[in-house]
């Protein structure tokens, strides 16, 4: 420490200041990334809850036709390719006739 010149001490102080600023900037970016992560996590929870509520009525729609024998007879034989009733209900409930509510 005694052997350092005035220029060396000044240069060392400048470098320490630069390091300090970089550390502060890094801390800010880390904090910002954490806030963003928490926001996205909250959005994921909200979307899961929304979908759970939206799709819950579909469980009743898809289970009730199987329990009634009259509706079972109206279904075409499995050899013919058709869109499942549940699939149509999902499309109608989610997208409506023209545009998807989720998007």
KEMAR-495352 format. One record per atom (N, C-alpha, C): residue number from 1; x, y, z; residue in three letters; atom name. Coordinates in pm, 1 decimal, m for minus. Atoms other than C-alpha are relative to their C-alpha. Layout:
BEGIN
r num:NUM; xx:X; yy:Y; zz:Z; residu:ALA; atome:CA
...
//
This chain:
BEGIN
r num:1; xx:84.2; yy:m119.7; zz:0.0; residu:UNK; atome:N
r num:1; xx:0.0; yy:0.0; zz:0.0; residu:UNK; atome:CA
r num:1; xx:87.8; yy:124.8; zz:0.0; residu:UNK; atome:C
r num:2; xx:m90.0; yy:m115.8; zz:m8.0; residu:UNK; atome:N
r num:2; xx:289.1; yy:235.9; zz:81.6; residu:UNK; atome:CA
r num:2; xx:72.2; yy:24.9; zz:m131.0; residu:UNK; atome:C
r num:3; xx:m75.7; yy:m12.1; zz:124.0; residu:UNK; atome:N
r num:3; xx:457.2; yy:170.1; zz:m251.7; residu:UNK; atome:CA
r num:3; xx:m84.3; yy:53.5; zz:m115.4; residu:UNK; atome:C
r num:4; xx:87.2; yy:m47.4; zz:107.1; residu:UNK; atome:N
r num:4; xx:155.5; yy:278.1; zz:m458.1; residu:UNK; atome:CA
r num:4; xx:18.5; yy:149.8; zz:m20.7; residu:UNK; atome:C
r num:5; xx:m9.2; yy:m141.6; zz:32.3; residu:UNK; atome:N
r num:5; xx:183.4; yy:605.6; zz:m637.7; residu:UNK; atome:CA
r num:5; xx:m138.5; yy:61.0; zz:8.3; residu:UNK; atome:C
r num:6; xx:127.2; yy:m71.3; zz:m3.4; residu:UNK; atome:N
r num:6; xx:m83.6; yy:868.9; zz:m632.7; residu:UNK; atome:CA
r num:6; xx:m86.7; yy:m40.9; zz:m119.2; residu:UNK; atome:C
r num:7; xx:73.4; yy:41.2; zz:121.0; residu:UNK; atome:N
r num:7; xx:m183.7; yy:768.6; zz:m990.6; residu:UNK; atome:CA
r num:7; xx:m58.6; yy:m140.5; zz:18.7; residu:UNK; atome:C
r num:8; xx:47.9; yy:135.8; zz:m21.5; residu:UNK; atome:N
r num:8; xx:m214.7; yy:402.9; zz:m890.8; residu:UNK; atome:CA
r num:8; xx:m118.1; yy:m1.8; zz:97.3; residu:UNK; atome:C
r num:9; xx:110.1; yy:m8.1; zz:m96.0; residu:UNK; atome:N
r num:9; xx:m434.2; yy:487.6; zz:m593.0; residu:UNK; atome:CA
r num:9; xx:m125.4; yy:56.9; zz:m65.0; residu:UNK; atome:C
r num:10; xx:114.1; yy:m60.9; zz:69.0; residu:UNK; atome:N
r num:10; xx:m652.0; yy:708.3; zz:m809.6; residu:UNK; atome:CA
r num:10; xx:m62.6; yy:m100.6; zz:m96.6; residu:UNK; atome:C
r num:11; xx:49.6; yy:99.8; zz:95.1; residu:UNK; atome:N
r num:11; xx:m681.4; yy:434.8; zz:m1073.9; residu:UNK; atome:CA
r num:11; xx:m75.3; yy:m111.4; zz:75.3; residu:UNK; atome:C
r num:12; xx:64.6; yy:101.9; zz:m81.5; residu:UNK; atome:N
r num:12; xx:m768.3; yy:181.3; zz:m804.0; residu:UNK; atome:CA
r num:12; xx:m137.0; yy:48.4; zz:48.0; residu:UNK; atome:C
r num:13; xx:128.1; yy:m57.0; zz:m43.4; residu:UNK; atome:N
r num:13; xx:m1043.5; yy:409.6; zz:m669.8; residu:UNK; atome:CA
r num:13; xx:m100.4; yy:3.3; zz:m114.8; residu:UNK; atome:C
r num:14; xx:88.6; yy:m3.0; zz:116.7; residu:UNK; atome:N
r num:14; xx:m1185.1; yy:453.3; zz:m1021.0; residu:UNK; atome:CA
r num:14; xx:m52.9; yy:m140.1; zz:m31.1; residu:UNK; atome:C
r num:15; xx:41.3; yy:138.0; zz:28.0; residu:UNK; atome:N
r num:15; xx:m1190.8; yy:77.3; zz:m1074.6; residu:UNK; atome:CA
r num:15; xx:m99.0; yy:m51.3; zz:105.1; residu:UNK; atome:C
r num:16; xx:92.8; yy:40.0; zz:m106.9; residu:UNK; atome:N
r num:16; xx:m1357.6; yy:21.2; zz:m738.1; residu:UNK; atome:CA
r num:16; xx:m136.6; yy:63.1; zz:m22.7; residu:UNK; atome:C
r num:17; xx:127.9; yy:m68.3; zz:28.7; residu:UNK; atome:N
r num:17; xx:m1623.4; yy:278.3; zz:m831.7; residu:UNK; atome:CA
r num:17; xx:m72.9; yy:m69.3; zz:m115.7; residu:UNK; atome:C
r num:18; xx:60.8; yy:69.5; zz:113.8; residu:UNK; atome:N
r num:18; xx:m1682.3; yy:103.2; zz:m1166.0; residu:UNK; atome:CA
r num:18; xx:m58.3; yy:m134.6; zz:43.5; residu:UNK; atome:C
r num:19; xx:48.9; yy:129.3; zz:m49.6; residu:UNK; atome:N
r num:19; xx:m1713.8; yy:m232.5; zz:m992.5; residu:UNK; atome:CA
r num:19; xx:m127.0; yy:19.4; zz:82.2; residu:UNK; atome:C
r num:20; xx:116.4; yy:m28.4; zz:m83.6; residu:UNK; atome:N
r num:20; xx:m1956.3; yy:m84.1; zz:m742.2; residu:UNK; atome:CA
r num:20; xx:m123.2; yy:31.5; zz:m85.9; residu:UNK; atome:C
r num:21; xx:112.0; yy:m32.2; zz:89.0; residu:UNK; atome:N
r num:21; xx:m2173.1; yy:59.8; zz:m1021.9; residu:UNK; atome:CA
r num:21; xx:m49.8; yy:m124.1; zz:m72.2; residu:UNK; atome:C
r num:22; xx:40.1; yy:122.5; zz:69.1; residu:UNK; atome:N
r num:22; xx:m2169.5; yy:m272.8; zz:m1207.0; residu:UNK; atome:CA
r num:22; xx:m77.3; yy:m93.5; zz:93.4; residu:UNK; atome:C
r num:23; xx:69.6; yy:84.3; zz:m97.0; residu:UNK; atome:N
r num:23; xx:m2272.9; yy:m458.6; zz:m892.3; residu:UNK; atome:CA
r num:23; xx:m140.9; yy:54.0; zz:26.0; residu:UNK; atome:C
r num:24; xx:132.9; yy:m59.5; zz:m19.9; residu:UNK; atome:N
r num:24; xx:m2558.6; yy:m213.3; zz:m835.7; residu:UNK; atome:CA
r num:24; xx:m90.5; yy:m28.6; zz:m119.5; residu:UNK; atome:C
r num:25; xx:77.7; yy:26.7; zz:121.4; residu:UNK; atome:N
r num:25; xx:m2670.8; yy:m256.2; zz:m1196.9; residu:UNK; atome:CA
r num:25; xx:m42.8; yy:m147.2; zz:m4.8; residu:UNK; atome:C
r num:26; xx:32.1; yy:142.1; zz:m3.0; residu:UNK; atome:N
r num:26; xx:m2653.8; yy:m635.4; zz:m1164.0; residu:UNK; atome:CA
r num:26; xx:m110.7; yy:m27.9; zz:101.6; residu:UNK; atome:C
r num:27; xx:102.6; yy:17.9; zz:m102.7; residu:UNK; atome:N
r num:27; xx:m2856.8; yy:m622.0; zz:m842.6; residu:UNK; atome:CA
r num:27; xx:m136.6; yy:46.4; zz:m49.5; residu:UNK; atome:C
r num:28; xx:124.7; yy:m51.4; zz:55.2; residu:UNK; atome:N
r num:28; xx:m3119.4; yy:m410.7; zz:m1016.6; residu:UNK; atome:CA
r num:28; xx:m58.6; yy:m99.1; zz:m100.8; residu:UNK; atome:C
r num:29; xx:47.4; yy:93.5; zz:102.2; residu:UNK; atome:N
r num:29; xx:m3139.9; yy:m655.9; zz:m1308.4; residu:UNK; atome:CA
r num:29; xx:m50.0; yy:m130.4; zz:62.6; residu:UNK; atome:C
r num:30; xx:42.9; yy:121.6; zz:m68.9; residu:UNK; atome:N
r num:30; xx:m3164.1; yy:m956.1; zz:m1074.5; residu:UNK; atome:CA
r num:30; xx:m135.3; yy:23.2; zz:67.4; residu:UNK; atome:C
r num:31; xx:127.4; yy:m31.8; zz:m64.7; residu:UNK; atome:N
r num:31; xx:m3440.6; yy:m787.1; zz:m875.3; residu:UNK; atome:CA
r num:31; xx:m111.6; yy:11.9; zz:m103.0; residu:UNK; atome:C
r num:32; xx:99.1; yy:m16.1; zz:106.5; residu:UNK; atome:N
r num:32; xx:m3622.0; yy:m694.9; zz:m1196.8; residu:UNK; atome:CA
r num:32; xx:m40.9; yy:m136.1; zz:m56.1; residu:UNK; atome:C
r num:33; xx:30.4; yy:134.1; zz:51.3; residu:UNK; atome:N
r num:33; xx:m3596.5; yy:m1053.4; zz:m1323.2; residu:UNK; atome:CA
r num:33; xx:m85.8; yy:m76.8; zz:100.0; residu:UNK; atome:C
r num:34; xx:78.4; yy:68.1; zz:m102.9; residu:UNK; atome:N
r num:34; xx:m3734.2; yy:m1181.8; zz:m992.3; residu:UNK; atome:CA
r num:34; xx:m143.9; yy:51.1; zz:1.4; residu:UNK; atome:C
r num:35; xx:134.9; yy:m58.0; zz:5.0; residu:UNK; atome:N
r num:35; xx:m4030.2; yy:m942.2; zz:m1008.2; residu:UNK; atome:CA
r num:35; xx:m74.1; yy:m53.2; zz:m122.2; residu:UNK; atome:C
r num:36; xx:60.9; yy:51.4; zz:122.9; residu:UNK; atome:N
r num:36; xx:m4096.5; yy:m1053.7; zz:m1364.7; residu:UNK; atome:CA
r num:36; xx:m38.8; yy:m147.0; zz:16.6; residu:UNK; atome:C
r num:37; xx:28.3; yy:141.7; zz:m23.2; residu:UNK; atome:N
r num:37; xx:m4077.2; yy:m1421.0; zz:m1263.0; residu:UNK; atome:CA
r num:37; xx:m123.7; yy:m16.4; zz:88.0; residu:UNK; atome:C
r num:38; xx:116.0; yy:7.6; zz:m89.3; residu:UNK; atome:N
r num:38; xx:m4325.3; yy:m1365.3; zz:m980.3; residu:UNK; atome:CA
r num:38; xx:m128.2; yy:43.7; zz:m70.3; residu:UNK; atome:C
r num:39; xx:117.0; yy:m45.8; zz:75.7; residu:UNK; atome:N
r num:39; xx:m4560.1; yy:m1174.6; zz:m1212.0; residu:UNK; atome:CA
r num:39; xx:m48.5; yy:m110.1; zz:m94.8; residu:UNK; atome:C
r num:40; xx:37.4; yy:106.5; zz:91.8; residu:UNK; atome:N
r num:40; xx:m4552.1; yy:m1455.6; zz:m1467.5; residu:UNK; atome:CA
r num:40; xx:m59.3; yy:m119.1; zz:75.3; residu:UNK; atome:C
r num:41; xx:53.3; yy:108.5; zz:m82.2; residu:UNK; atome:N
r num:41; xx:m4609.5; yy:m1711.8; zz:m1192.9; residu:UNK; atome:CA
r num:41; xx:m144.5; yy:30.6; zz:41.8; residu:UNK; atome:C
r num:42; xx:135.7; yy:m41.0; zz:m37.7; residu:UNK; atome:N
r num:42; xx:m4915.6; yy:m1515.9; zz:m1076.5; residu:UNK; atome:CA
r num:42; xx:m94.3; yy:m9.3; zz:m120.5; residu:UNK; atome:C
r num:43; xx:81.9; yy:11.0; zz:121.0; residu:UNK; atome:N
r num:43; xx:m5044.2; yy:m1495.2; zz:m1435.6; residu:UNK; atome:CA
r num:43; xx:m31.5; yy:m145.8; zz:m31.2; residu:UNK; atome:C
r num:44; xx:23.2; yy:142.1; zz:22.9; residu:UNK; atome:N
r num:44; xx:m5000.5; yy:m1872.2; zz:m1469.9; residu:UNK; atome:CA
r num:44; xx:m107.8; yy:m53.5; zz:93.9; residu:UNK; atome:C
r num:45; xx:102.1; yy:43.5; zz:m95.5; residu:UNK; atome:N
r num:45; xx:m5206.0; yy:m1927.8; zz:m1154.7; residu:UNK; atome:CA
r num:45; xx:m137.9; yy:50.7; zz:m41.9; residu:UNK; atome:C
r num:46; xx:128.4; yy:m56.6; zz:42.6; residu:UNK; atome:N
r num:46; xx:m5478.6; yy:m1693.1; zz:m1280.7; residu:UNK; atome:CA
r num:46; xx:m53.5; yy:m72.8; zz:m122.6; residu:UNK; atome:C
r num:47; xx:42.8; yy:69.8; zz:121.5; residu:UNK; atome:N
r num:47; xx:m5487.0; yy:m1867.2; zz:m1620.2; residu:UNK; atome:CA
r num:47; xx:m46.4; yy:m141.9; zz:33.9; residu:UNK; atome:C
r num:48; xx:40.3; yy:134.8; zz:m41.1; residu:UNK; atome:N
r num:48; xx:m5504.1; yy:m2211.5; zz:m1456.1; residu:UNK; atome:CA
r num:48; xx:m137.3; yy:3.9; zz:66.8; residu:UNK; atome:C
r num:49; xx:129.8; yy:m14.3; zz:m67.2; residu:UNK; atome:N
r num:49; xx:m5793.0; yy:m2094.6; zz:m1238.0; residu:UNK; atome:CA
r num:49; xx:m110.1; yy:29.7; zz:m102.3; residu:UNK; atome:C
r num:50; xx:95.9; yy:m33.5; zz:105.3; residu:UNK; atome:N
r num:50; xx:m5968.9; yy:m1942.6; zz:m1541.4; residu:UNK; atome:CA
r num:50; xx:m37.0; yy:m125.6; zz:m79.2; residu:UNK; atome:C
r num:51; xx:26.6; yy:120.3; zz:78.4; residu:UNK; atome:N
r num:51; xx:m5931.9; yy:m2264.2; zz:m1740.0; residu:UNK; atome:CA
r num:51; xx:m74.2; yy:m104.9; zz:82.8; residu:UNK; atome:C
r num:52; xx:69.0; yy:94.8; zz:m86.2; residu:UNK; atome:N
r num:52; xx:m6042.5; yy:m2474.9; zz:m1442.2; residu:UNK; atome:CA
r num:52; xx:m148.8; yy:34.4; zz:7.7; residu:UNK; atome:C
r num:53; xx:140.2; yy:m43.9; zz:m8.0; residu:UNK; atome:N
r num:53; xx:m6359.7; yy:m2267.7; zz:m1411.4; residu:UNK; atome:CA
r num:53; xx:m69.9; yy:m20.0; zz:m133.5; residu:UNK; atome:C
r num:54; xx:60.9; yy:13.0; zz:132.9; residu:UNK; atome:N
r num:54; xx:m6421.5; yy:m2264.8; zz:m1787.6; residu:UNK; atome:CA
r num:54; xx:m22.9; yy:m145.5; zz:m38.3; residu:UNK; atome:C
r num:55; xx:9.5; yy:139.0; zz:42.6; residu:UNK; atome:N
r num:55; xx:m6361.7; yy:m2637.3; zz:m1833.1; residu:UNK; atome:CA
r num:55; xx:m79.7; yy:m86.3; zz:97.5; residu:UNK; atome:C
r num:56; xx:75.8; yy:77.1; zz:m97.9; residu:UNK; atome:N
r num:56; xx:m6544.7; yy:m2752.0; zz:m1519.8; residu:UNK; atome:CA
r num:56; xx:m138.6; yy:m35.7; zz:m52.6; residu:UNK; atome:C
r num:57; xx:130.6; yy:37.5; zz:55.5; residu:UNK; atome:N
r num:57; xx:m6888.8; yy:m2731.0; zz:m1689.0; residu:UNK; atome:CA
r num:57; xx:10.6; yy:m105.2; zz:m109.9; residu:UNK; atome:C
r num:58; xx:m16.0; yy:98.1; zz:106.9; residu:UNK; atome:N
r num:58; xx:m6748.5; yy:m2942.1; zz:m1973.5; residu:UNK; atome:CA
r num:58; xx:8.2; yy:m141.5; zz:55.1; residu:UNK; atome:C
r num:59; xx:m1.7; yy:131.8; zz:m61.2; residu:UNK; atome:N
r num:59; xx:m6689.0; yy:m3231.4; zz:m1735.8; residu:UNK; atome:CA
r num:59; xx:m141.7; yy:m54.2; zz:11.1; residu:UNK; atome:C
r num:60; xx:139.6; yy:40.9; zz:m12.3; residu:UNK; atome:N
r num:60; xx:m7063.1; yy:m3241.3; zz:m1672.1; residu:UNK; atome:CA
r num:60; xx:m58.5; yy:m33.1; zz:m136.7; residu:UNK; atome:C
r num:61; xx:51.3; yy:21.4; zz:135.1; residu:UNK; atome:N
r num:61; xx:m7137.7; yy:m3215.9; zz:m2045.6; residu:UNK; atome:CA
r num:61; xx:52.3; yy:m131.8; zz:m55.8; residu:UNK; atome:C
r num:62; xx:m56.7; yy:121.4; zz:57.7; residu:UNK; atome:N
r num:62; xx:m6902.2; yy:m3498.3; zz:m2136.9; residu:UNK; atome:CA
r num:62; xx:m40.2; yy:m124.8; zz:76.4; residu:UNK; atome:C
r num:63; xx:36.0; yy:117.0; zz:m79.5; residu:UNK; atome:N
r num:63; xx:m7009.1; yy:m3730.2; zz:m1852.6; residu:UNK; atome:CA
r num:63; xx:m149.4; yy:m31.5; zz:m7.9; residu:UNK; atome:C
r num:64; xx:143.5; yy:25.3; zz:m2.1; residu:UNK; atome:N
r num:64; xx:m7387.2; yy:m3687.5; zz:m1867.9; residu:UNK; atome:CA
r num:64; xx:m49.5; yy:m75.6; zz:m123.3; residu:UNK; atome:C
r num:65; xx:50.2; yy:78.4; zz:113.9; residu:UNK; atome:N
r num:65; xx:m7438.6; yy:m3816.8; zz:m2228.3; residu:UNK; atome:CA
r num:65; xx:31.8; yy:m148.9; zz:12.9; residu:UNK; atome:C
r num:66; xx:m35.2; yy:141.0; zz:m13.5; residu:UNK; atome:N
r num:66; xx:m7263.8; yy:m4142.8; zz:m2139.6; residu:UNK; atome:CA
r num:66; xx:m94.9; yy:m72.4; zz:94.6; residu:UNK; atome:C
r num:67; xx:87.3; yy:63.9; zz:m98.4; residu:UNK; atome:N
r num:67; xx:m7506.5; yy:m4205.6; zz:m1854.2; residu:UNK; atome:CA
r num:67; xx:m141.8; yy:m21.9; zz:m52.5; residu:UNK; atome:C
r num:68; xx:135.2; yy:16.5; zz:53.2; residu:UNK; atome:N
r num:68; xx:m7825.2; yy:m4174.0; zz:m2065.2; residu:UNK; atome:CA
r num:68; xx:3.2; yy:m92.1; zz:m121.3; residu:UNK; atome:C
r num:69; xx:m3.8; yy:96.2; zz:111.1; residu:UNK; atome:N
r num:69; xx:m7892.2; yy:m4471.7; zz:m2296.9; residu:UNK; atome:CA
r num:69; xx:m61.4; yy:54.0; zz:m128.9; residu:UNK; atome:C
r num:70; xx:64.3; yy:m52.0; zz:120.8; residu:UNK; atome:N
r num:70; xx:m8114.3; yy:m4275.0; zz:m2538.9; residu:UNK; atome:CA
r num:70; xx:100.3; yy:76.7; zz:m86.2; residu:UNK; atome:C
r num:71; xx:m98.3; yy:m76.5; zz:76.4; residu:UNK; atome:N
r num:71; xx:m7831.1; yy:m4043.0; zz:m2637.9; residu:UNK; atome:CA
r num:71; xx:110.5; yy:m90.1; zz:m52.7; residu:UNK; atome:C
r num:72; xx:m104.0; yy:89.4; zz:44.7; residu:UNK; atome:N
r num:72; xx:m7588.3; yy:m4333.1; zz:m2666.7; residu:UNK; atome:CA
r num:72; xx:m38.1; yy:m64.5; zz:m132.9; residu:UNK; atome:C
r num:73; xx:46.2; yy:60.9; zz:124.1; residu:UNK; atome:N
r num:73; xx:m7800.1; yy:m4486.1; zz:m2942.3; residu:UNK; atome:CA
r num:73; xx:14.0; yy:95.9; zz:m117.4; residu:UNK; atome:C
r num:74; xx:m6.2; yy:m98.6; zz:106.7; residu:UNK; atome:N
r num:74; xx:m7788.7; yy:m4161.1; zz:m3141.7; residu:UNK; atome:CA
r num:74; xx:141.5; yy:19.0; zz:m53.8; residu:UNK; atome:C
r num:75; xx:m137.8; yy:m16.6; zz:45.7; residu:UNK; atome:N
r num:75; xx:m7410.2; yy:m4170.9; zz:m3168.8; residu:UNK; atome:CA
r num:75; xx:28.2; yy:m93.5; zz:m116.5; residu:UNK; atome:C
r num:76; xx:m33.5; yy:86.9; zz:113.9; residu:UNK; atome:N
r num:76; xx:m7270.2; yy:m4305.8; zz:m3496.5; residu:UNK; atome:CA
r num:76; xx:96.2; yy:m110.9; zz:44.2; residu:UNK; atome:C
r num:77; xx:m91.8; yy:108.3; zz:m35.6; residu:UNK; atome:N
r num:77; xx:m7074.2; yy:m4629.6; zz:m3493.4; residu:UNK; atome:CA
r num:77; xx:145.1; yy:50.0; zz:3.4; residu:UNK; atome:C
r num:78; xx:m136.5; yy:m48.0; zz:m15.8; residu:UNK; atome:N
r num:78; xx:m6706.8; yy:m4593.3; zz:m3395.0; residu:UNK; atome:CA
r num:78; xx:84.2; yy:m6.0; zz:m127.7; residu:UNK; atome:C
r num:79; xx:m79.3; yy:10.1; zz:121.8; residu:UNK; atome:N
r num:79; xx:m6585.9; yy:m4686.2; zz:m3743.8; residu:UNK; atome:CA
r num:79; xx:m2.7; yy:128.2; zz:m82.2; residu:UNK; atome:C
r num:80; xx:8.5; yy:m125.4; zz:74.3; residu:UNK; atome:N
r num:80; xx:m6699.8; yy:m4349.1; zz:m3886.4; residu:UNK; atome:CA
r num:80; xx:77.0; yy:109.2; zz:75.2; residu:UNK; atome:C
r num:81; xx:m72.9; yy:m107.7; zz:m67.8; residu:UNK; atome:N
r num:81; xx:m6462.0; yy:m4058.3; zz:m3809.7; residu:UNK; atome:CA
r num:81; xx:m89.9; yy:120.9; zz:23.7; residu:UNK; atome:C
r num:82; xx:81.2; yy:m115.5; zz:m36.1; residu:UNK; atome:N
r num:82; xx:m6648.9; yy:m3784.0; zz:m3625.0; residu:UNK; atome:CA
r num:82; xx:71.5; yy:79.8; zz:107.8; residu:UNK; atome:C
r num:83; xx:m52.1; yy:m83.0; zz:m107.9; residu:UNK; atome:N
r num:83; xx:m6568.2; yy:m3498.4; zz:m3391.1; residu:UNK; atome:CA
r num:83; xx:m77.0; yy:m35.6; zz:126.7; residu:UNK; atome:C
r num:84; xx:64.9; yy:37.5; zz:m125.6; residu:UNK; atome:N
r num:84; xx:m6639.4; yy:m3597.8; zz:m3032.5; residu:UNK; atome:CA
r num:84; xx:m84.5; yy:114.9; zz:51.9; residu:UNK; atome:C
r num:85; xx:86.3; yy:m104.2; zz:m56.9; residu:UNK; atome:N
r num:85; xx:m6916.9; yy:m3413.5; zz:m2852.7; residu:UNK; atome:CA
r num:85; xx:78.1; yy:90.3; zz:93.3; residu:UNK; atome:C
r num:86; xx:m80.2; yy:m79.7; zz:m93.5; residu:UNK; atome:N
r num:86; xx:m6668.6; yy:m3301.5; zz:m2588.9; residu:UNK; atome:CA
r num:86; xx:87.1; yy:98.4; zz:m77.1; residu:UNK; atome:C
r num:87; xx:m83.8; yy:m88.8; zz:80.6; residu:UNK; atome:N
r num:87; xx:m6442.3; yy:m3156.9; zz:m2859.0; residu:UNK; atome:CA
r num:87; xx:m77.9; yy:118.7; zz:m52.7; residu:UNK; atome:C
r num:88; xx:85.0; yy:m109.3; zz:49.1; residu:UNK; atome:N
r num:88; xx:m6726.2; yy:m2952.9; zz:m3005.7; residu:UNK; atome:CA
r num:88; xx:m34.5; yy:93.7; zz:114.1; residu:UNK; atome:C
r num:89; xx:34.1; yy:m83.5; zz:m115.3; residu:UNK; atome:N
r num:89; xx:m6825.8; yy:m2832.0; zz:m2660.2; residu:UNK; atome:CA
r num:89; xx:118.2; yy:86.3; zz:41.1; residu:UNK; atome:C
r num:90; xx:m118.9; yy:m77.8; zz:m35.5; residu:UNK; atome:N
r num:90; xx:m6469.0; yy:m2724.0; zz:m2588.3; residu:UNK; atome:CA
r num:90; xx:19.2; yy:114.3; zz:m98.5; residu:UNK; atome:C
r num:91; xx:m18.8; yy:m104.6; zz:101.5; residu:UNK; atome:N
r num:91; xx:m6444.0; yy:m2534.6; zz:m2916.4; residu:UNK; atome:CA
r num:91; xx:m104.7; yy:109.5; zz:16.9; residu:UNK; atome:C
r num:92; xx:105.1; yy:m100.7; zz:m16.3; residu:UNK; atome:N
r num:92; xx:m6780.1; yy:m2362.7; zz:m2864.4; residu:UNK; atome:CA
r num:92; xx:22.1; yy:82.6; zz:126.1; residu:UNK; atome:C
r num:93; xx:m17.5; yy:m70.4; zz:m126.9; residu:UNK; atome:N
r num:93; xx:m6705.2; yy:m2276.1; zz:m2501.9; residu:UNK; atome:CA
r num:93; xx:123.6; yy:88.5; zz:m3.5; residu:UNK; atome:C
r num:94; xx:m125.4; yy:m75.0; zz:m0.1; residu:UNK; atome:N
r num:94; xx:m6349.9; yy:m2160.0; zz:m2566.2; residu:UNK; atome:CA
r num:94; xx:m0.1; yy:108.3; zz:m107.6; residu:UNK; atome:C
r num:95; xx:m20.7; yy:m90.2; zz:112.0; residu:UNK; atome:N
r num:95; xx:m6363.1; yy:m1996.6; zz:m2907.9; residu:UNK; atome:CA
r num:95; xx:m126.7; yy:67.7; zz:m50.2; residu:UNK; atome:C
r num:96; xx:122.3; yy:m56.4; zz:53.8; residu:UNK; atome:N
r num:96; xx:m6726.3; yy:m1922.2; zz:m2977.1; residu:UNK; atome:CA
r num:96; xx:m7.5; yy:m25.7; zz:m149.5; residu:UNK; atome:C
r num:97; xx:15.0; yy:21.0; zz:142.8; residu:UNK; atome:N
r num:97; xx:m6817.6; yy:m1885.6; zz:m3340.5; residu:UNK; atome:CA
r num:97; xx:112.2; yy:63.8; zz:m79.4; residu:UNK; atome:C
r num:98; xx:m95.8; yy:m71.8; zz:83.9; residu:UNK; atome:N
r num:98; xx:m6549.2; yy:m1642.7; zz:m3454.1; residu:UNK; atome:CA
r num:98; xx:138.9; yy:16.9; zz:62.0; residu:UNK; atome:C
r num:99; xx:m130.1; yy:m35.4; zz:m56.4; residu:UNK; atome:N
r num:99; xx:m6271.1; yy:m1560.4; zz:m3208.4; residu:UNK; atome:CA
r num:99; xx:16.4; yy:m64.2; zz:137.4; residu:UNK; atome:C
r num:100; xx:m29.1; yy:64.2; zz:m127.7; residu:UNK; atome:N
r num:100; xx:m6103.7; yy:m1729.6; zz:m2914.4; residu:UNK; atome:CA
r num:100; xx:7.3; yy:104.1; zz:110.7; residu:UNK; atome:C
r num:101; xx:m2.0; yy:m92.5; zz:m112.6; residu:UNK; atome:N
r num:101; xx:m6161.2; yy:m1557.8; zz:m2578.3; residu:UNK; atome:CA
r num:101; xx:134.9; yy:3.1; zz:69.5; residu:UNK; atome:C
r num:102; xx:m129.1; yy:7.2; zz:m69.0; residu:UNK; atome:N
r num:102; xx:m5826.8; yy:m1673.7; zz:m2440.2; residu:UNK; atome:CA
r num:102; xx:103.5; yy:84.5; zz:m72.4; residu:UNK; atome:C
r num:103; xx:m98.9; yy:m75.7; zz:77.0; residu:UNK; atome:N
r num:103; xx:m5621.5; yy:m1520.5; zz:m2719.1; residu:UNK; atome:CA
r num:103; xx:m35.8; yy:146.4; zz:4.2; residu:UNK; atome:C
//
